[in-house]
Amino acid sequence: MPRQAIAYLITRCSEDRDSYLGAVLTTDDKSLPIEFFHTSPPVRPTRLQRVLYGGALDAYIRRDVIGSPLLKALKERPALVISSDDLVLDLDGEAGCPVVRVQQTNSEPLAHVGDTQELSPTQRLVQLRPKSGPIRVTGPRDDPALLSRVGELLAQLTETMDILEPLDRVAQAVELIWEAEMNGKGVAESSTT
């Protein structure tokens, strides 16, 4: 199987919804990093933007201001983008590949590795490991063929990597970046190497 890049996209918002930060990590099919990009400094909407965008501001910032530019910055096109954020699922056009949300579940394991179970037109369970619970895959729209292809790709990739672990790495990186930005240091200045 030729090398397949997988991108992991995260967007975060401060508790007071005052600032936003995002990052994307692309790994190979063995979970080794290929590329990493993040927003810096954090995105801080103005009072006027808050009034003009109203309830659409959160989705606009996560999708259009953070997610889309991060995906466009990637030099290597991924086979799949995995996110923890439903608001970026419709960025498949910018990514040039499917964008899905993947979550571990506490559901009972399905019968066999590779088995799937439809939960809704945009969600299905996919069994990746023999004895653990299946993962929940959420797609951007009612597209059973897309979810089937994604399930097959995830089952393939599970042979060489832990699908969810890089998402945790990106979340940790975002927390480090956030901490550095809030303390007035650049990311390189916050490094302990």
Sequence and secondary structure as in RCSB ss.txt:
>XXXX:A:sequence
MPRQAIAYLITRCSEDRDSYLGAVLTTDDKSLPIEFFHTSPPVRPTRLQRVLYGGALDAYIRRDVIGSPLLKALK
ERPALVISSDDLVLDLDGEAGCPVVRVQQTNSEPLAHVGDTQELSPTQRLVQLRPKSGPIRVTGPRDDPALLSRV
GELLAQLTETMDILEPLDRVAQAVELIWEAEMNGKGVAESSTT
>XXXX:A:secstr
     EEEEEEEE TTSS EEEEEEEE TTS EEEEEE SS B   HHHHHHHGGGHHHHIIIIIIIHHHHHH S
S  SEEEES GGGGGGHHHHTS EEEEEE  S   SSTT EEEEETTEEEE  SSSS  EEEE SSS HHHHHHH
HHHHHHHTTTS SSHHHHHHHHHHHHHHHHHHTT  HHHH   
